Amino acid sequence: MTSPQDHFAPGVRSTWVTFPDFIFDERRRRLWERLEPLGPRLLLVTKPVDVFYLTGFRGSAGALLLGRRQARLWVDPRYTLQAREQSRAVRVIETREALSRTIGAFLRKTRPEALSYQDSHLSCAELAALRRETGRSGSTRWRPVGALLDELRMVKDGREVERIRRAGKVTAEVFAEVLPLVKPGASEADLAAELEYRMKRAGAEGPAFETIVASGARGAWPHARASSRRLRHGELVILDLGAILCGYAADMTRTIYLGTPTRRARQLYDSVAEAQQEAVQSLRAGLTGEGADAVARQALARRGVDQYFTHSTGHGVGLEVHERPRLGRGDPTPIPAGSVVTVEPGVYVEGYGGIRIEDTVLVGRNGAEILTPAPKQPWFTG
């Protein structure tokens, strides 16, 4: 049962907290401010995360047809009760037919002059089926909206930030709980399972992504999946985890060394820690994604290890664990105030291992706030 409250009651763990109705009104108002100059009077939203963002409905299937003063949400019978309970300011319509057929019939009847759709989500086959059901002879003009909703979701309101902050707190606390178990003989898979179990026990819906535990030479794989390999003394271990709470994700990585660190391990660790700190300190509204990325790369270059940095410095986090903005080369997009991003430089040395330090960070007008409050140094354990 969902809770109508906009907070956690003392002593109660909840994986679902609704937003007040006016939040969805405000989101739709902001959407139409950007959409109306383009001409269309209707927007078809099919990406589940965007349906949730605009209505509160968290099902994995459905189609939202949004107008300036009306909204219709079509769902199949699996989701009717859920949609009626969760959605706000929208008419829920149950259909037992394919969504393309149902929506096509509605459009044939209403004949809108123009219709926008999510070309970034709707496949060519789905669009063709929808247009076929609508009728090729119709006068409706179909207009893609590109990344409009992705751009809208970049700026988080206070309630969204609070949910990500809670997710970050759970992530950091669970990491601290499991850290004593990270020792020689433990398997990567067992540690990953323990982290995910404890996130749920702490009130999270679950992990925001498949938890990464990569030890030894496997740490040179930035997205290594936890394996049956057992940790050994004298090697690096990367732990990349994040809880999802009330629909919002956090993302954090820490790297530890099992035993007394070698000079090489310390030098590499210090290089990444310095790059991560400088990149976080550089974050402010208006800085471009490529600008933030350059700060981290320049710090690693001063240490002579930038050639081992093989991915972007960061990405947006929110309803999706990877969303806009992107902190990487060739991205001139200014980062707006209210964005939540990761900052995660790393070095990956084939045959040796890897080091990555990552935090989820709120970007403000004059600086940044770390939302994953786990200490970063020294993460060396005997």
N, C-alpha and C positions, 0 to 999 in steps of 0.2 A: 504494500500500500504506500503510495507516495505521500509525502508530508507537505502540507500547505505552508509550512514555516520557511522563512528565509534564513534560518540559522540552525546550528546544531544545539539541541537541548543538552544541558549538562548531563554527562554520563551516558549519553545515547550516541551510538555510532550509526550513521546513515549514509547510504550510497546514492540517495536521490533527494534532492531539495529543489523545489520548484522556484522559478523566478516569478515575481509579481507581474500582473498583466501589462502594466505600463511599460515594462522593459521590452516586450515584443512590439508594442505600439511604436516605441522609439526606434527600434531596429528597422521596422518597415518604413517609418518616416524617412530615415536616413537613406534607405535603399531607393525610395521613390525620388528623393532629391537628386540622385545620380542617374536614375533610369529615365525619368520623364523627358529630359532634354533630348534623349535618343528617339523618342516618338512612341514606342509601344505602350499599350494600355494594360497589357497582361504579361506576366512572367511565369513560365513553367519551371518549377524547381523540382529536380529529381534526385539530387545528391542528398542522402540521408542526413549528413551532418548539417547541411544548410536548411533542410526542412526543420530539424530540431532548433537551429538558431533562430528561425523565424516564427516557430509555432510552439515549441516545447515538446513536440512528439519525438520519441526516441526509438521508434521502430526501425527495422532495417530495410523496409520497403514501403513505398508510398509516393504519391505525386501531389504537389501543391501547386494550384493555379491561383496566383496572387494578382489582385487588382488593387486600384488605389483605395477603394472602400469596401472590398469584399475579398474573401479568401475561401477556397474550397480545397479540402484535403481528401483525396481518394485513397482508400486502403482496402486490402482484401480482408476476409473474415478473421484471419489470424490476429489482426491488429485493431479491430473495431473498438473493443472495450478500452484497450490501452490508449488509443488515439482520443477517444472521448474524455478520458480522465486527464491525460497529459496536455493536450493541445489547448491553446488559448486564442480566443477571438477568431475562430475558424469553423466553418461548417464541415463536419466529418461525414463523408459519404462512403458507404460500403459498396464494393463491387465484386462480383464473382467472375467477371470477365477480365481479359488482359487490360492493363492500364491504357495501352495505346488505343484499344478499341473504345473504351469508356470515354477517354478524353477526346478522342477523335469525334465521337458522336456528339459530345457537348459543343465542340468547336464548329461542327457542321451546322448545328442549330443556332449558335450565337453569332457566327461569322465575324470574328473580330478583325479589325483593319490590319493590325500587326500583333505579332506574338514573339516575345523574346524567350530564349531557351538556353540552358546551360550546355554549351557546346563542349566544355571541358569535361563533362560527365556523361552526357547522352551519347551513346555510340552511334556510328553511321547506320547500323542496322536498326536500332531503336528509332532513330529520327526518320528513317525511310518508312518504317511501319506506321509511325504516328502520322506522317504526311499522307500516307496511303489511306489510312482510316479517315483522315480529315477530308480528303477529296482533293485530287490534284487540280481540279477545275476551280477550287475556291480562290477567293481574292485575298486571303490572309497573307501578309508578308512575314516571313520567318527571319528573325534577327538574333544572331548569337550575342551573348553578353560577355563572353570571354571570362576573365578573372574578376569580374565585378564583385561577386560575393566573397571571394577570397580576399580581395582588398578591403572590403567592408569589415570582415572579421579580424583584420590585423589589429585594429584598435579595440582594446578590451575596456569594458566599463569596470567600475569598482567591484561589483559583485563577481564578475568573471575573474578579476585579479585575486580576489579573496579565495575563490575555489582553487586556483592554481597554487596560491600560497599554502593552502591546506594540503594539497597534494604533494607539494615540495617538502613540507614539514614531515609528512608521513614517510616519504622517500628517505629523507635524511635520518629519521629515527630508526627505521628498519635497517638501514645500512649499519648504523652504530650497534644495533642488537646482534647482527650477524657477523660483524667483523671478527669477534673472537673465534668463530668457527672457520675462518679462512686461514688454514694452516696445512702443512704438508700432510698428504694422505687423503684430504678431502677431495671429492670429485667436483668438477665444474658443474655437472648437471645437478648434483645434490645441493650445491650452494645456490644455484639459480632457483631451484624448487623451493628452498627455504626462504629466499628473499620474496618470492611471489606469494607463498603461503602467509608469511608474516604481514605483507602489505594488505592482504584481504582481512586478516585477523585484526588489523589496526583500523579497519573501516573503509578501505578502498574497494572499489568495484573489482579491482584486479590490476595486473600490470598494464601499463599503457602500451607496451610492446614486449616482444620476447626478450626476457632478461639475458644480458650477455655476461658470461664469465669466461674469460680467455686467459690462459696461463702459458708461461714459457714462450716458445716460438709461435704458438697460435695467437699470441697477442698482437702479432704483426698483421693480422687480419682485422681491419676496423669493425667489421660486422660479423665476427665469428659467432657461431652458435655454440652454446654450452655443450660439451661433449662428456664422454665417460672418462676422459683423461684425469688423472689424479695430480694434484698440486705437488710440487717438489721444493725442497729447500734451495735457496739461492736463485730464485727466479721472480720475475714480475708477474702480477696478476691484475687484469683489468676487470672492473665490475661496472657495468652500465645498466642502470635500473631506473624505473619511474612508475609511480602510482597514478591511477586515474580515479578521480574523486568527483562525484556529481557531474560526470561527463567531461571534466577538464584534466589535462595531463600535466605531469612534470617529467623532467628528463635530467639525469645526473650521472656522471661517471667519476669514479675515483680509481687510482692505481696504487697498489701496495707492493712492497718487496718482502719476500719471505726470508728473513734472516738479516744479517748485517749487510747493508747495501755496499756494493762495489763502487769504486770511484766512477766508473762508466755509468752505472745506474743513477747515481746521485747527479751527475752532470746532465744526463738526459732529463731526469725528473725536474731539476731546477730550470732547465731550458723551457720545458712545457709550462711549468708553474708561472714563470715570468711572462711568457707570451699570453697566458690566460688572464693573468692579473692586468696586464696592460690593455688587452682588448676590452675587458670589462670596464676599466676606468675610462676608456675612450668613448663608450656608448653614451649617446645623447640623441634627442630628437633632431632629425635633420641630417645626421651622418648617414652616408650611403652604405649599402650592403658591402660593396667592394672596398669602401673606406675602412670599415670595421675589420674585414678580412685582411687588409694590407697591414694593419697594426700588428696582428698576430704573426704574420709571415715575416715582417721586418724584425720582430723580436727573435724569432727562431733563426733568421739569417745572421744576426749578430753573433749567435752561438755556433754558427756553422752547421745547423741541422735542418734547415728549411727544406732540403731535398727529401726528407723523410716524412714531410707533411703532405698527405695524399688526398685530402678531402676539404670541403669548405669549412669555414670557421664556425658556422652555426645556421640555425633555421628557426622559424617561428614555432611556437607551441601554444596550444589552446584546446579546442575541441578535437583537433588532430595533433598527433605528436610531431608531424612534419607539415608545416603550413607556411604561408608567407608571413613576414619577409624572409629572404634568404641572405645570409651573410657570406658572400663568396665572390670570387673573381668575376668580373664582367657584369655585375648587377648594380646598375646606377640608381636603383630605387632608394629614395630617402626613407629612413626608418622613422615612422611617426611616433609621437608620444603616446604611451599606452600600449605599445607593442610588448609582447613577451617573447623572448628569443633564447636560444641556447648559445653559449660561448664554449667551444670545445676543441681547441687546438690539440694536436697529437703528433707523435713521431712513431714510425713503424719501421723497424729494422729487420729485414728478412733473416731468418735463422737465429735471431736473438729475442725479439719480443717487441712489445709496444707500450707506450705510455699515453694516456689521454686523461685530461682533467676537464670536466664539464659541469656547468651550472645552468639552471634556468634563471633568466634575468629579466626584470621589468625595466623597460626603457622610459625614462622621464625626460622632461624638457631640459633639465640641467645635470642629469646623471643617471645612474643605474642602481637598482636594488636586487641583490641576490635572493632568490626565492627557495633555494635548496641549501639550507644552512648547516651543511656538514663540513667540519674542518677539512682542510686539504693537506696540511703538513704538520708533522711528518707522518706519512702513512707507510711506515716501515715496521714490521713486526717480526719477532723472533720465533 
